[in-house]
Amino acid sequence: MTRDNLVDDNVSYRFPVSVKGVLFVDDKVVLLKNERDEWELPGGKLEPGEEPESCVVREIEEELGVEATTAELLDNWVYTIRDGVIVYIVTFGCPVLSGARVTHSPEHKAVGLFALDEVPGLTMPEGYKRSIAAWARRLGMAA
């Protein structure tokens, strides 16, 4: 690669990476309500030097007070939140390790636990719905 190509690469489009986790508690998916009044999966922005799996585990602990791990990469896509705000989303299936009560941090309006048949009617990006359905299938839950 030539020096000119390296310079050109530095002006390429760049998107923040948001790593999200699908987790079930008592056979219900855990979702958080954001400032746009949309339901979303717990998770957050990948920090420099951080692995995606570590990011989602950290974010779930911070946002929900629940200890989890990552089991499987489910999906990834580019999400346009609004004009000029684009995020690269990565989702993982996340088994819950602790029996802690699910709470939510002040960065969200609410936390909700939803049965699988409620998910299609929720206001949330389709990519999250795909990820929830994929993890439920892998766990052998009826979708």
C-alpha positions, 0 to 999 in steps of 0.5 A: 500500500502506498503512502497516498493510499494510507492518506486516502484511507484516513478520510474514509467514512467512519462510524461509531461501533455499538455492541449490543446483547440479547439476554433473556431473564425468565424467558423474557427479553430484556430491553431498555427505552432510550431518549427517542422512545425506542426500545433497544438492546443493552450495550454501548459504544466500543472503547479504544483497545476493547474487544467487542465481547468485553464491551457488551459484558461491561455495558450489560453490567453497567446498564442492568446490574446483571452479570452476563457473558457472550456466547455467539455473534448474532448479527451486524448492520449499519443503523441510521439513527437520524440524518448524519448519525450513523452507527455500526451495530454488532449483536451477541447472544448473552447468557445471564450468569447472575440471578441479580434483579434487573435494574437500569441506569439513568441513561435510559428511561425504563427497562422492560422484560418482554415475551417473544410474541410482544417483540414484533409490535415494539418500537425498535429497529428491525435489526434488534428484532432479528437478533432477538429472534435469532438468539431465541431460536438458538436457545430453542425458545418458540418465536 
